[in-house]
C-alpha cells in the first residue's frame, strides 16, 4: 500500500527571513505534538490489539505527509542559511531551527517505524488469526502476525 500524496504539489513559496521566528515557534510546537504521539504509540507496543487497521494506516499516512512538509521546512532553513548578511541573533535562531528539524525528522522516522511494528499486532490481525496461531503466539510471547 502506498502512503504517498496523490495531489500535485503547489508551487514552492519561499518566505522572507522575517518569518524565522514563526518557523522556530511552529516547529517547537510541532515537535512537542509529535513527541506526545510517539510516546502514545510507544505505550501501545505492549497492547497493539487496541489499535485498528484504520488507526495504523492513518498514522502512516499522516507521518508520511509530515515528512514531505518537514522537507519543505528544511529547504527553507537551508535557503536562509545561505544568506550572507544574517545577524548573530538570527544565525543562532536558525541553528535552533535546524536542531529542532533534525529532532523532528528522527521522531517522524520513529513514529513510522512504530506504526509498522504495531501493524503486526492490531486487532484486525488478532481477529484474523486462527486459534492455533493465537495459541502459538501466546506460548512464544509474541503477537499474532509477528
Protein Blocks (a to p, Z undefined) as FASTA:
>chain_A
ZZbdfbdcdddddddfklmmmmmmmmmmmmmmmmmmmmmmmmmmmmmmlpcfklmmmmmm
mmmmmmmmmmmmmmmmmmmmmpmkbcfklmmmmmmmmmmmmmmmmmmmmmmmmmmmmmmm
gmklmmmpcfklmmmmmmnopaehZZ
